[in-house]
Amino acid sequence: MLEEFDKGVFLVNLLGIIYDPKSRKILIGRRENDLHFRGLSWVFPGGRPGYDKDLEQHLENEIEEKTGLEVRVKNVVFAKTYPEKREFLSVYYYCEYGVISGEEKPGGGLVELKWVKPSEVKNYFTTSLHPKLLKYLKSLY
């Protein structure tokens, strides 16, 4: 159906930059065999929103499903499309861990979770990271 439109219709993905202020690290997850992005490995946890809840509520649910953790979604940081797949639109949210917790456990397509320093994120990701996003991550250390 998306092929019928030449602009304005995107597949939206909500992603959480889950930051632990105590350790000053970000949680990332590893995927295997992604259907949409060949070679995709490490990602910010998240997923596609539904129509029944606010975006922030959907993201909190997706993060809990994929990480086992309950987080507080704070605010939108950045939105972008990908040179690899222009029809994908990702909205990045800053999320805090520590206020609310849970038992860390990969799920929902993630096979591994890892806490990394914000400066290390680019060493893991195999897809493009926008310079504005990298600048934001740098502000967290």
DSSP file (Angstrom, degrees, kcal/mol; ACC not computed):
  #  RESIDUE AA STRUCTURE BP1 BP2  ACC     N-H-->O    O-->H-N    N-H-->O    O-->H-N    TCO  KAPPA ALPHA  PHI   PSI    X-CA   Y-CA   Z-CA
    1    1 A M    >         0   0    0      0, 0.0     3,-1.7     0, 0.0     4,-0.3   0.000 360.0 360.0 360.0 -35.3    0.0    0.0    0.0
    2    2 A L  G >   +     0   0    0      1,-0.3     3,-1.6     2,-0.2     7,-0.1   0.802 360.0  69.7 -61.2 -27.1    2.9    2.4    0.7
    3    3 A E  G 3  S+     0   0    0      1,-0.3    -1,-0.3     3,-0.0     0, 0.0   0.749  87.4  66.8 -62.6 -22.5    3.9    2.2   -2.9
    4    4 A E  G <  S+     0   0    0     -3,-1.7     2,-0.4     2,-0.0    -1,-0.3   0.720  93.9  68.1 -70.9 -21.1    0.8    4.1   -3.8
    5    5 A F    <   -     0   0    0     -3,-1.6     3,-0.1    -4,-0.3     4,-0.0  -0.815  59.4-165.6-104.0 138.9    2.0    7.2   -2.1
    6    6 A D  S    S-     0   0    0     -2,-0.4     2,-0.3     1,-0.3    -1,-0.1   0.587  75.4  -1.2 -96.4 -11.3    5.0    9.3   -3.4
    7    7 A K  S    S+     0   0    0      3,-0.0    -1,-0.3    80,-0.0     3,-0.1  -0.979 107.1  43.7-165.8 161.7    5.4   11.2   -0.1
    8    8 A G  S    S+     0   0    0     -2,-0.3     2,-0.5     1,-0.1    -2,-0.0   0.341  81.9  99.6  86.1  -6.2    4.0   11.8    3.4
    9    9 A V        +     0   0    0     -7,-0.1     2,-0.3     2,-0.0    -1,-0.1  -0.966  46.6 168.0-119.3 123.6    3.5    8.2    4.4
   10   10 A F        -     0   0    0     -2,-0.5     2,-0.8    -3,-0.1    78,-0.2  -0.899  42.5-117.7-131.0 157.1    6.1    6.5    6.7
   11   11 A L  E     -a   88   0A   0     76,-2.8    78,-2.4    -2,-0.3     2,-0.3  -0.885  43.9-145.2 -90.4 111.2    6.5    3.4    8.7
   12   12 A V  E     -a   89   0A   0     -2,-0.8     2,-0.4    76,-0.2    78,-0.2  -0.627  19.6-175.3 -90.7 135.7    6.9    4.9   12.2
   13   13 A N  E     -a   90   0A   0     76,-2.6    78,-2.7    -2,-0.3     2,-0.5  -0.997  13.9-148.7-128.7 130.6    9.2    3.4   14.8
   14   14 A L  E     -aB  91  47A   0     33,-2.9    33,-2.0    -2,-0.4     2,-0.4  -0.870  17.9-169.7-100.2 130.5    9.6    4.8   18.4
   15   15 A L  E     -aB  92  46A   0     76,-2.8    78,-3.0    -2,-0.5     2,-0.6  -0.960  11.7-143.2-125.5 138.9   13.0    4.3   19.9
   16   16 A G  E     -a   93   0A   0     29,-3.2     2,-1.2    -2,-0.4    78,-0.2  -0.882   5.3-155.6-105.9 123.0   14.1    4.8   23.5
   17   17 A I  E     -a   94   0A   0     76,-3.5    78,-2.7    -2,-0.6     2,-0.8  -0.804  25.7-159.8 -88.7  95.2   17.4    6.2   24.5
   18   18 A I  E     -aC  95  27A   0     -2,-1.2     9,-2.0     9,-0.6     2,-0.5  -0.701  10.7-171.8 -87.9 111.0   17.3    4.6   27.9
   19   19 A Y  E     -aC  96  26A   0     76,-2.9    78,-2.4    -2,-0.8     7,-0.2  -0.880  18.9-155.9-111.6 131.4   19.8    6.5   30.2
   20   20 A D  E  >> - C   0  25A   0      5,-2.7     4,-2.4    -2,-0.5     5,-1.0  -0.907   6.3-162.6-102.8 106.5   20.8    5.4   33.7
   21   21 A P  T  45S+     0   0    0      0, 0.0    -1,-0.1     0, 0.0    77,-0.1   0.776  86.3  56.8 -62.8 -25.7   22.0    8.6   35.4
   22   22 A K  T  45S+     0   0    0      1,-0.2    76,-0.1    -3,-0.1    -2,-0.0   0.956 121.4  24.5 -70.3 -49.8   23.8    6.6   38.1
   23   23 A S  T  45S-     0   0    0      2,-0.1    -1,-0.2    -3,-0.1     3,-0.1   0.642  99.0-134.2 -87.9 -14.8   26.1    4.7   35.8
   24   24 A R  T  <5 +     0   0    0     -4,-2.4     2,-0.3     1,-0.2    -2,-0.0   0.870  62.2 128.4  60.7  39.9   25.8    7.3   33.0
   25   25 A K  E   < -C   20   0A   0     -5,-1.0    -5,-2.7    92,-0.2     2,-0.4  -0.833  53.7-133.2-124.0 163.0   25.2    4.6   30.4
   26   26 A I  E     -CD  19 116A   0     90,-3.4    90,-2.9    -2,-0.3     2,-0.5  -0.900  19.7-126.9-115.4 141.8   22.7    3.8   27.7
   27   27 A L  E     +CD  18 115A   0     -9,-2.0    -9,-0.6    -2,-0.4     2,-0.3  -0.783  30.9 175.7 -91.8 127.7   20.9    0.5   27.1
   28   28 A I  E     - D   0 114A   0     86,-2.6    86,-2.5    -2,-0.5     2,-0.3  -0.892  14.9-146.5-124.4 159.4   21.1   -0.9   23.6
   29   29 A G  E     -ED  43 113A   0     14,-2.7    14,-2.9    -2,-0.3     2,-0.5  -0.933   9.5-131.0-127.9 150.8   19.8   -4.3   22.3
   30   30 A R  E     -ED  42 112A   0     82,-2.8    81,-3.2    -2,-0.3    82,-0.9  -0.869  20.7-165.9-104.9 132.3   21.1   -6.7   19.7
   31   31 A R  E     - D   0 110A   0     10,-2.8     2,-0.4    -2,-0.5    79,-0.1  -0.744   5.8-150.4-107.1 157.7   18.8   -8.0   17.0
   32   32 A E  S    S-     0   0    0     77,-0.6     9,-0.1    -2,-0.3    -2,-0.0  -0.994  71.0  -0.5-128.2 140.3   19.4  -10.9   14.6
   33   33 A N  S    S-     0   0    0     -2,-0.4    -1,-0.1     7,-0.2     2,-0.1   0.904  75.0-161.1  54.9  51.9   18.0  -11.4   11.1
   34   34 A D        -     0   0    0      6,-0.4    -1,-0.2     3,-0.3     6,-0.1  -0.433  12.3-144.2 -64.3 134.8   15.9   -8.1   10.9
   35   35 A L  S    S+     0   0    0      1,-0.2     3,-0.1    -2,-0.1    -1,-0.1   0.771  93.9  35.1 -72.1 -27.0   13.3   -8.4    8.2
   36   36 A H  S    S+     0   0    0      1,-0.2     2,-0.6    49,-0.0    -1,-0.2   0.782 118.1  43.5-101.8 -32.0   13.5   -4.7    7.1
   37   37 A F  S >  S-     0   0    0      3,-0.1     3,-1.8    90,-0.0    -3,-0.3  -0.912  74.6-146.0-121.5 104.4   17.2   -3.8    7.5
   38   38 A R  T 3  S+     0   0    0     -2,-0.6     3,-0.1     1,-0.3    -3,-0.1  -0.488  88.4  17.5 -65.6 132.5   19.7   -6.3    6.3
   39   39 A G  T 3  S+     0   0    0      1,-0.3    -1,-0.3    -2,-0.2     2,-0.2   0.435  85.9 149.2  86.1  -1.2   22.8   -6.2    8.6
   40   40 A L    <   +     0   0    0     -3,-1.8    -6,-0.4     1,-0.1    -1,-0.3  -0.458   8.4 152.3 -66.0 134.3   21.0   -4.4   11.4
   41   41 A S        +     0   0    0      1,-0.4   -10,-2.8    -2,-0.2     2,-0.2   0.506  50.1  35.2-125.5 -83.9   22.5   -5.5   14.7
   42   42 A W  E     +E   30   0A   0     82,-0.6    -1,-0.4   -12,-0.2    84,-0.4  -0.576  67.1 166.3 -85.2 141.4   22.5   -3.1   17.7
   43   43 A V  E     -E   29   0A   0    -14,-2.9   -14,-2.7    -2,-0.2     3,-0.0  -0.921  43.2-101.6-143.8 164.4   19.5   -0.8   18.2
   44   44 A F        -     0   0    0     -2,-0.3   -16,-0.1   -16,-0.2   -27,-0.1  -0.814  57.2-103.4 -82.7 133.4   17.8    1.4   20.7
   45   45 A P  S    S+     0   0    0      0, 0.0   -29,-3.2     0, 0.0     2,-0.3  -0.274  74.0  92.3 -61.5 144.2   14.9   -0.6   22.2
   46   46 A G  E     -B   15   0A   0    -31,-0.2     2,-0.3    16,-0.2   -31,-0.2  -0.980  43.8-155.2 166.4-157.5   11.4    0.4   20.9
   47   47 A G  E     -B   14   0A   0    -33,-2.0   -33,-2.9    -2,-0.3    15,-0.1  -0.982  38.9 -47.4 173.2-176.3    8.9   -0.5   18.2
   48   48 A R        -     0   0    0     -2,-0.3   -35,-0.2   -35,-0.2     2,-0.1  -0.554  54.8-125.1 -79.5 140.5    6.0    0.6   16.1
   49   49 A P        -     0   0    0      0, 0.0     2,-0.2     0, 0.0   -37,-0.1  -0.456  16.4-140.5 -81.5 157.1    3.1    2.4   17.8
   50   50 A G        -     0   0    0      4,-0.1     3,-0.2    -2,-0.1     8,-0.1  -0.397  22.8-113.0 -99.8-174.3   -0.5    1.4   17.6
   51   51 A Y  S    S+     0   0    0     -2,-0.2     4,-0.1     1,-0.1    -1,-0.0   0.518 100.7  72.3 -98.0  -7.3   -3.5    3.6   17.4
   52   52 A D  S    S+     0   0    0      2,-0.1     2,-0.3     6,-0.0    -1,-0.1   0.611  98.4  32.5 -90.5 -12.6   -5.0    2.9   20.8
   53   53 A K  S    S-     0   0    0     -3,-0.2    -3,-0.0     1,-0.0     2,-0.0  -0.866  90.5 -82.8-136.5 168.3   -2.6    4.8   23.1
   54   54 A D     >  -     0   0    0     -2,-0.3     4,-2.1     1,-0.1     5,-0.2  -0.344  45.8-111.1 -65.3 155.4   -0.3    7.8   23.2
   55   55 A L  H  > S+     0   0    0      1,-0.2     4,-2.5     2,-0.2     5,-0.2   0.892 117.6  53.6 -57.0 -42.4    3.1    7.3   21.6
   56   56 A E  H  > S+     0   0    0      1,-0.2     4,-2.4     2,-0.2    -1,-0.2   0.884 107.8  50.1 -63.6 -39.0    4.8    7.5   25.0
   57   57 A Q  H  > S+     0   0    0      2,-0.2     4,-2.1     1,-0.2    -1,-0.2   0.907 110.6  50.1 -65.6 -41.2    2.6    4.8   26.4
   58   58 A H  H  X S+     0   0    0     -4,-2.1     4,-2.7     2,-0.2    -2,-0.2   0.919 110.3  50.0 -62.1 -43.1    3.4    2.6   23.5
   59   59 A L  H  X S+     0   0    0     -4,-2.5     4,-2.8     1,-0.2     5,-0.2   0.926 108.8  51.2 -64.3 -43.6    7.1    3.2   23.8
   60   60 A E  H  X S+     0   0    0     -4,-2.4     4,-2.0     1,-0.2    -1,-0.2   0.909 112.7  47.1 -58.4 -41.4    7.0    2.3   27.5
   61   61 A N  H  X S+     0   0    0     -4,-2.1     4,-2.3     2,-0.2    -2,-0.2   0.912 112.4  49.0 -65.9 -43.0    5.2   -0.9   26.7
   62   62 A E  H  X S+     0   0    0     -4,-2.7     4,-2.4     1,-0.2   -16,-0.2   0.902 111.0  50.2 -63.4 -41.8    7.6   -1.8   23.9
   63   63 A I  H  X S+     0   0    0     -4,-2.8     4,-2.2     2,-0.2     6,-0.6   0.914 110.6  49.0 -64.6 -42.4   10.6   -1.2   26.1
   64   64 A E  H  X S+     0   0    0     -4,-2.0     4,-2.1    -5,-0.2    -1,-0.2   0.915 112.7  48.5 -63.7 -41.0    9.2   -3.3   28.9
   65   65 A E  H  < S+     0   0    0     -4,-2.3    -2,-0.2     1,-0.2    -1,-0.2   0.896 119.0  38.7 -63.5 -39.9    8.5   -6.1   26.4
   66   66 A K  H  < S+     0   0    0     -4,-2.4    41,-1.6    -5,-0.2    -2,-0.2   0.686 133.9  18.6 -88.0 -18.6   12.0   -5.9   24.8
   67   67 A T  H  < S-     0   0    0     -4,-2.2    38,-3.4    39,-0.2    -3,-0.2   0.572  89.3-124.0-126.2 -16.1   14.1   -5.3   27.9
   68   68 A G  S  < S+     0   0    0     -4,-2.1    35,-0.8    -5,-0.5     2,-0.3   0.424  74.7 119.7  80.8  -1.9   12.0   -6.4   31.0
   69   69 A L  B     -G  102   0B   0     -6,-0.6     2,-0.5    33,-0.2    -1,-0.3  -0.744  59.5-141.5-103.1 143.5   12.6   -2.8   32.4
   70   70 A E        +     0   0    0     31,-2.7    28,-0.4    -2,-0.3     2,-0.3  -0.900  31.8 175.1 -97.6 128.0   10.0   -0.2   33.2
   71   71 A V        -     0   0    0     -2,-0.5     2,-0.6   -11,-0.2    26,-0.2  -0.804  32.9-117.2-126.9 168.2   11.2    3.2   32.3
   72   72 A R  E     -F   96   0A   0     24,-2.1    24,-2.6    -2,-0.3     2,-0.5  -0.948  24.2-141.5-108.9 116.5    9.9    6.7   32.2
   73   73 A V  E     +F   95   0A   0     -2,-0.6    22,-0.2    22,-0.2     3,-0.1  -0.671  25.8 175.8 -76.8 123.3    9.6    8.3   28.8
   74   74 A K  E     -     0   0A   0     20,-2.9     2,-0.3    -2,-0.5    -1,-0.2   0.925  45.4 -29.7 -97.5 -62.8   10.6   11.9   29.2
   75   75 A N  E     -F   94   0A   0     19,-1.0    19,-3.0   -19,-0.0    -1,-0.3  -0.992  60.2 -87.3-159.0 160.0   10.7   13.8   25.8
   76   76 A V  E     +F   93   0A   0     -2,-0.3    17,-0.3    17,-0.2     3,-0.1  -0.535  35.4 177.5 -71.4 135.4   11.3   13.6   22.1
   77   77 A V  E     -     0   0A   0     15,-3.4     2,-0.3     1,-0.4    16,-0.2   0.775  58.5 -20.7-104.1 -41.9   15.0   14.1   21.2
   78   78 A F  E     -F   92   0A   0     14,-1.3    14,-3.4     2,-0.0    -1,-0.4  -0.986  47.1-150.2-168.2 152.2   15.1   13.7   17.5
   79   79 A A  E     +F   91   0A   0     -2,-0.3     2,-0.3    12,-0.2    12,-0.2  -0.994  26.0 160.1-135.3 144.8   13.3   12.2   14.4
   80   80 A K  E     -F   90   0A   0     10,-2.4    10,-2.9    -2,-0.3     2,-0.3  -0.994  33.0-134.0-156.9 159.5   14.9   11.0   11.2
   81   81 A T  E     -F   89   0A   0     -2,-0.3     5,-0.2     8,-0.2     8,-0.2  -0.685  36.1-116.3-104.1 169.9   14.5    8.9    8.1
   82   82 A Y  E >   -F   85   0A   0      3,-0.9     3,-0.5     6,-0.7     6,-0.2  -0.889   2.2-141.2-113.5 136.8   17.3    6.5    7.0
   83   83 A P  T 3  S+     0   0    0      0, 0.0     3,-0.4     0, 0.0    -1,-0.1   0.839 108.1  55.4 -59.5 -29.5   19.4    6.7    3.9
   84   84 A E  T 3  S+     0   0    0      1,-0.3     2,-0.2     2,-0.1    43,-0.0   0.802 128.4  11.3 -72.6 -29.9   19.2    2.9    3.8
   85   85 A K  E X   - F   0  82A   0     -3,-0.5     3,-1.8     3,-0.1    -3,-0.9  -0.706  65.7-173.1-151.9  89.2   15.3    2.9    3.9
   86   86 A R  E 3  S+     0   0A   0     -3,-0.4    -1,-0.1     1,-0.3    -2,-0.1   0.718  81.5  65.8 -63.1 -23.6   13.7    6.3    3.3
   87   87 A E  E 3  S+     0   0A   0    -77,-0.1   -76,-2.8    -6,-0.1     2,-0.5   0.579  85.0  89.0 -78.1  -6.6   10.2    5.0    4.1
   88   88 A F  E <   -a   11   0A   0     -3,-1.8    -6,-0.7   -78,-0.2     2,-0.5  -0.792  57.6-170.9 -92.5 130.7   11.2    4.4    7.8
   89   89 A L  E     -aF  12  81A   0    -78,-2.4   -76,-2.6    -2,-0.5     2,-0.4  -0.983   4.3-165.5-121.3 119.7   10.7    7.3   10.2
   90   90 A S  E     -aF  13  80A   0    -10,-2.9   -10,-2.4    -2,-0.5     2,-0.5  -0.889   7.1-160.3-108.6 137.0   12.2    6.9   13.7
   91   91 A V  E     -aF  14  79A   0    -78,-2.7   -76,-2.8    -2,-0.4     2,-0.4  -0.972  13.7-151.0-114.7 119.4   11.3    9.1   16.6
   92   92 A Y  E     -aF  15  78A   0    -14,-3.4   -15,-3.4    -2,-0.5   -14,-1.3  -0.773  11.7-168.3 -95.8 130.7   13.9    9.0   19.4
   93   93 A Y  E     -aF  16  76A   0    -78,-3.0   -76,-3.5    -2,-0.4     2,-0.5  -0.927  22.9-125.3-117.1 141.7   12.8    9.6   23.0
   94   94 A Y  E     -aF  17  75A   0    -19,-3.0   -20,-2.9    -2,-0.4   -19,-1.0  -0.754  35.1-174.9 -80.0 128.3   14.9   10.2   26.1
   95   95 A C  E     -aF  18  73A   0    -78,-2.7   -76,-2.9    -2,-0.5     2,-0.5  -0.976  15.3-139.8-128.2 140.2   13.9    7.7   28.7
   96   96 A E  E     -aF  19  72A   0    -24,-2.6   -24,-2.1    -2,-0.4     2,-0.4  -0.852  11.7-166.6-105.1 135.9   15.1    7.5   32.3
   97   97 A Y        +     0   0    0    -78,-2.4     4,-0.1    -2,-0.5   -26,-0.1  -0.884  67.0  52.0-111.1 147.0   15.9    4.3   34.0
   98   98 A G  S    S+     0   0    0      2,-1.8    -1,-0.1    -2,-0.4     3,-0.1  -0.147  92.6  71.7 120.6 -38.8   16.4    4.1   37.8
   99   99 A V  S    S+     0   0    0      1,-0.2     2,-0.3   -27,-0.1    -2,-0.1   0.918 117.1  18.4 -70.8 -44.8   13.2    5.9   38.9
  100  100 A I  S    S+     0   0    0     -4,-0.3    -2,-1.8   -30,-0.2    -1,-0.2  -0.891  83.5 174.7-119.1 152.8   11.3    2.8   37.8
  101  101 A S        +     0   0    0     -2,-0.3   -31,-2.7    -4,-0.1     2,-0.3  -0.210  12.1 172.4-133.4-137.1   13.0   -0.6   37.3
  102  102 A G  B     -G   69   0B   0    -33,-0.2     2,-0.6    -2,-0.1   -33,-0.2  -0.855  51.9 -56.8 143.3-177.9   12.3   -4.2   36.6
  103  103 A E        -     0   0    0    -35,-0.8     2,-0.3    -2,-0.3    -2,-0.0  -0.875  53.8-124.7-101.1 118.8   14.3   -7.3   35.8
  104  104 A E        +     0   0    0     -2,-0.6   -36,-0.2   -36,-0.0   -37,-0.1  -0.426  48.6 146.5 -67.1 122.2   16.6   -6.9   32.8
  105  105 A K        -     0   0    0    -38,-3.4   -36,-0.1    -2,-0.3     7,-0.1  -0.893  45.1-120.3-159.4 123.5   15.9   -9.6   30.2
  106  106 A P        +     0   0    0      0, 0.0     2,-0.3     0, 0.0   -39,-0.2  -0.370  49.1 136.8 -67.6 146.1   16.0   -9.4   26.3
  107  107 A G    >   +     0   0    0    -41,-1.6     3,-1.6     5,-0.1     5,-0.1  -0.950  34.6  60.6-166.9-179.0   12.8  -10.2   24.5
  108  108 A G  T 3  S-     0   0    0      1,-0.3   -42,-0.1    -2,-0.3     3,-0.1   0.847 132.4 -34.6  56.1  40.1   10.6   -9.1   21.6
  109  109 A G  T 3  S+     0   0    0      1,-0.3   -77,-0.6    -3,-0.1     2,-0.4   0.249 114.2 112.8  99.3 -13.1   13.2   -9.7   18.9
  110  110 A L  E <   -D   31   0A   0     -3,-1.6    -1,-0.3   -79,-0.1   -79,-0.2  -0.793  39.5-177.4 -93.7 136.6   16.2   -8.6   21.0
  111  111 A V  E     +     0   0A   0    -81,-3.2     2,-0.3    -2,-0.4   -80,-0.1   0.543  68.7  21.7-107.3 -11.0   18.7  -11.4   21.8
  112  112 A E  E     -D   30   0A   0    -82,-0.9   -82,-2.8    -5,-0.1     2,-0.4  -0.987  60.2-154.4-156.2 145.6   21.1   -9.4   24.0
  113  113 A L  E     -D   29   0A   0     -2,-0.3     2,-0.3   -84,-0.2   -84,-0.2  -0.934  15.0-179.0-120.6 147.6   21.1   -6.2   26.0
  114  114 A K  E     -D   28   0A   0    -86,-2.5   -86,-2.6    -2,-0.4     2,-0.5  -0.980  23.3-140.4-150.1 133.8   24.2   -4.1   26.9
  115  115 A W  E     +D   27   0A   0     -2,-0.3     2,-0.3   -88,-0.2   -88,-0.2  -0.839  35.1 172.8 -90.9 125.5   24.8   -0.9   28.9
  116  116 A V  E     -D   26   0A   0    -90,-2.9   -90,-3.4    -2,-0.5     5,-0.1  -0.911  37.8 -99.2-131.4 157.4   27.3    1.3   27.1
  117  117 A K    >>  -     0   0    0     -2,-0.3     3,-2.1   -92,-0.2     4,-0.7  -0.483  39.0-115.6 -68.4 146.4   28.7    4.7   27.5
  118  118 A P  G >4 S+     0   0    0      0, 0.0     3,-0.8     0, 0.0     4,-0.4   0.843 117.3  57.6 -53.7 -33.8   27.0    7.2   25.2
  119  119 A S  G 34 S+     0   0    0      1,-0.2     3,-0.2     2,-0.1     4,-0.1   0.663 103.1  55.1 -71.5 -15.3   30.4    7.7   23.4
  120  120 A E  G X4 S+     0   0    0     -3,-2.1     3,-1.7     1,-0.2     4,-0.5   0.584  79.2  91.4 -92.8 -11.4   30.5    4.0   22.6
  121  121 A V  G XX S+     0   0    0     -3,-0.8     3,-2.0    -4,-0.7     4,-1.6   0.888  81.5  56.6 -53.5 -45.5   27.2    3.7   20.8
  122  122 A K  G 34 S+     0   0    0     -4,-0.4    -1,-0.3     1,-0.3    -2,-0.1   0.711  97.5  64.5 -63.9 -18.7   28.6    4.3   17.4
  123  123 A N  G <4 S+     0   0    0     -3,-1.7    -1,-0.3     1,-0.1    -2,-0.2   0.664 109.9  37.8 -75.1 -15.9   31.0    1.4   17.9
  124  124 A Y  T <4 S+     0   0    0     -3,-2.0   -82,-0.6    -4,-0.5    -2,-0.2   0.785  94.3  90.1-102.7 -36.4   28.0   -1.0   18.0
  125  125 A F     <  -     0   0    0     -4,-1.6     4,-0.1     1,-0.1   -82,-0.1  -0.415  45.8-171.9 -75.1 137.3   25.5    0.3   15.4
  126  126 A T        +     0   0    0    -84,-0.4     2,-0.2    -2,-0.1    -1,-0.1   0.494  69.5  70.5-102.1  -8.0   25.7   -1.0   11.8
  127  127 A T  S    S-     0   0    0    -85,-0.3   -85,-0.0     1,-0.1    -2,-0.0  -0.621 101.3 -74.3-102.2 168.3   23.1    1.5   10.5
  128  128 A S        -     0   0    0     -2,-0.2     2,-0.5     1,-0.0    -1,-0.1  -0.301  37.0-157.4 -65.8 141.4   23.6    5.2   10.2
  129  129 A L        -     0   0    0     -4,-0.1    -1,-0.0    -3,-0.1     5,-0.0  -0.986  23.6-124.8-117.8 119.2   23.6    7.4   13.2
  130  130 A H     >  -     0   0    0     -2,-0.5     4,-2.3     1,-0.1     3,-0.5  -0.317  15.2-123.3 -64.6 142.2   22.7   11.0   12.4
  131  131 A P  H  > S+     0   0    0      0, 0.0     4,-2.3     0, 0.0     5,-0.2   0.843 112.7  55.8 -55.0 -35.4   25.3   13.7   13.6
  132  132 A K  H  > S+     0   0    0      2,-0.2     4,-2.0     1,-0.2     5,-0.1   0.884 108.2  48.0 -65.6 -37.0   22.5   15.4   15.6
  133  133 A L  H  > S+     0   0    0     -3,-0.5     4,-2.7     2,-0.2    -1,-0.2   0.919 111.2  49.9 -68.0 -43.3   21.8   12.2   17.5
  134  134 A L  H  X S+     0   0    0     -4,-2.3     4,-2.2     1,-0.2    -2,-0.2   0.885 109.6  52.1 -61.7 -38.7   25.5   11.7   18.2
  135  135 A K  H  X S+     0   0    0     -4,-2.3     4,-1.3    -5,-0.2    -1,-0.2   0.906 109.6  49.2 -63.8 -41.5   25.7   15.2   19.5
  136  136 A Y  H  X S+     0   0    0     -4,-2.0     4,-0.5     2,-0.2     3,-0.5   0.937 110.3  50.4 -62.7 -46.1   22.8   14.6   21.8
  137  137 A L  H >< S+     0   0    0     -4,-2.7     3,-1.4     1,-0.3     4,-0.4   0.891 106.4  56.2 -58.9 -39.2   24.4   11.4   23.1
  138  138 A K  H >< S+     0   0    0     -4,-2.2     3,-1.3     1,-0.3    -1,-0.3   0.838  98.7  61.3 -62.1 -32.5   27.6   13.3   23.7
  139  139 A S  H 3< S+     0   0    0     -4,-1.3    -1,-0.3    -3,-0.5    -2,-0.2   0.670  94.8  65.2 -69.1 -14.7   25.7   15.7   25.9
  140  140 A L  T <<        0   0    0     -3,-1.4    -1,-0.2    -4,-0.5    -2,-0.2   0.634 360.0 360.0 -83.5 -14.0   24.8   12.8   28.2
  141  141 A Y    <         0   0    0     -3,-1.3    -1,-0.2    -4,-0.4    -2,-0.2   0.513 360.0 360.0 -93.6 360.0   28.3   12.1   29.4
